[in-house]
Amino acid sequence: KPLAFVCKKLLKIGNLMNGQSATGITLNSLINIAKKKGGSGGKISVIDHLISTSDNCDAMSFKHDMPTLREGTRLDLGEIKLSLRELESGLKSIDSTIKAEQSLMDSQDERPKHSVDFLSRITPFQQRAVQELKTMTDLIERVTSRVDELKRFFAEEPTSTSASIFEALLEFSFIVETSKEAHHRKQRALRRRDSMQRPRTAHL
């Protein structure tokens, strides 16, 4: 994939620059290496060089593989999980209320209309809410698993927040896209210059 490809290239360059043989790279290190400048009067960054010498610089673009990166920066899995636990606690309280009301009704010879109406409304709501909560909990668990995979891939600390991971990825994506767009502009300018300098065939 594009992201893995760029990471491997930058890791290799980083190892050459630092005389190391690291097998993993953190997001901050990735960004720092990409932005590091040298050559041509210190005006060319590592990512600029990597893109300009690539056979297909568009293959390094990974923003389309991660279209919700910006939304991910606002994702706080800890807060979401806390909210889900609070919802679960609330639903357990509702379940206890339903059971208590049902027990009270069963102990009476005639069921009060208000109790029947209450249970007819609250029971379906509670059942739907339990199912929705399960769906949301399963989704958050899958998201957590994917974020943990990203942490391991980038050798990030297990305690790193999901928001910090996505913020760093968004910054790195911006660096890559900015460099790629600059490269394309330069290529278009060169083609225009070549076209203007090319002798024109005279028409009779």
N, C-alpha and C positions, 0 to 999 in steps of 0.2 A: 504494500500500500504506500501511497505518497509520503505519509508522515513517517513511517518506518524507514523508507528510503532516504529521506532527508536527514533523519536522525543518525543513521549509520554513516552517511557521508560526513556530517559534522563531527561525529565522534572520532572518525578516522583522522580528520584534520586537527581536531583538538589534541589527540594523542601525539600527532607529529609536532605540533606547536609546543607541547609541554613535555615531550620526551617520555610519555607514559604509555601504558598498554591497558587502559581502563576498558571494561566491557559494558559499562552502563553510563548513562549521563542523566543528570537531573535537568529539570526544565530551566532553572535559572542558569545553569552552565550552558545549556543549549542556546539560550538567548544571548548570553555573553559572547559565546564563540561566534554566533551568526553576525553579531554587530561589530566584532573586532575588526579594526581596519589596518591595512598595511599595503605596501607597494603603491606605485603611482602617486607618491607624495602623501601617502596615508589617506587617500580618498576612496579607496575601494574596500568594501567590507568583505568578510569571508563569504557571506551569503550571496553578495553581488558576483563574486568570482565564481562561486559554485554554479549559479544560474547562467552566467554568461558563457561558461565552458560546457554546459550541458547540451546534449543532443536534442533534448526535449524538455525545456524548462517548465512547460505546463504540467509535466508529469510530477513535478514537485509540489503542485498545489493541492492542498488537502481540505480547503475550506468547504468544498461541496460534500466531503465525507462527514463533516461535522457542522451541519447547518444550524444547530441550536446552541453553539458555543456561547453566544452572548447571553442567551437565556440561562445557560448553565452557571454563569457568574453570579446569578442571583439565587442559586440553589443552595440552601443550607440543610443538608440531610439531617443534621443533629436536631434542628428545630422542627423539621417535618416529623421525625420519628417521635419526638416529645409530644407533638400535637396528636399523632396517631394513638399514642398510649393514653392520652387524656380522653380521646374519643372512645377508646376501648373501655376505659373505666366508666365513662358516662353510659355506654350501652349496657354494661353489666348492672349498673344501678337501675336502668329502665327494666331490664330483665327481672331483677329482684322485685320491682314494683308490680310488674305484670303477674308474677307468681303469687305475690302476697294478695293482690286483688282477686285473682282466680281462686285462691284458697278461701278467702273470705266469702266469695259468692257460693262456693261449694258447700260451705257450712250453713247456709241459709236455705230455708224452705222455698223462698221466692227470690229470684234474682232481681236486684234493683235495676231499673232501666238505665240509670246514669252509669252504673258499673258496666253493663253490657255495651253501652255506647262507647265508653272509654276504651274497653278492651278491643272492640271492633275497629277502633281507629289506631290505637297505639301498637297493637300486635303486628299488623302488616308493615307499619313504619319501622319497627324494631328489626324485623326480618330483612327488609330491604337495606337498612343501614348496616347490619352485620355483614351482608354480602358485599356492599360497597366498600366497607372498611377492609375486608379481606382482599378485594381486588387492588385497593390502593396500597395495602401493606406488601402484597406480592410485587407490585410495580417498584416500590421503593427498594425492596430487597434486590431486585434485578439491577436497578440503577447503582446501588451501593456496590454490588459485585463488579460492575463495569468500571466504576471509579477506582476500586481496589486494584483492578487489573492495570489501570493507567498508572497508579502509584508504583506498582511493582515494575512496570515497563520503564518508568523514568527514575527508578531508584529513589522515589520520594519517601519521606517519613510516613509511617502508618497513621500518624496523628494529623497529617496534612488535611485541611478541609477541602471539600469538593469545590467550593467557590475559588479557592486559591489555585487549584489545579486548572480549572477552566479559564481563569483570568490569565494565567501564564500561557496556556495554549492559544488563547485569543491574541495575546501580544505577539507570540511567535508566528501565528498565521498572518497577522498584519505585516510583520517584517518580511515574510516570504512574498506575500502578495505585492507589497510596495516595491520590492526589488524586481520582481517579475515584470510589473507594469513599466518600471523604468527601463528595463532591458528591451521590452517591446517598443517603447517610444524611441529608444536609441536605434533599434534596427530599422524602424520606419523612416527615421531621419536619414540614415545611411542609404536606404533604397531611393529616397527622393533625391539625395545628392548625386548618387550614381546615375539616376535617370536624367538629371539636368546636365550632367557632364558628358553623357553619352552623345556622340555626334549624330545629328539628325539626318535622315536621308532626304535629299532634295527631291521635291515633286516637280515633274515636268508639266 
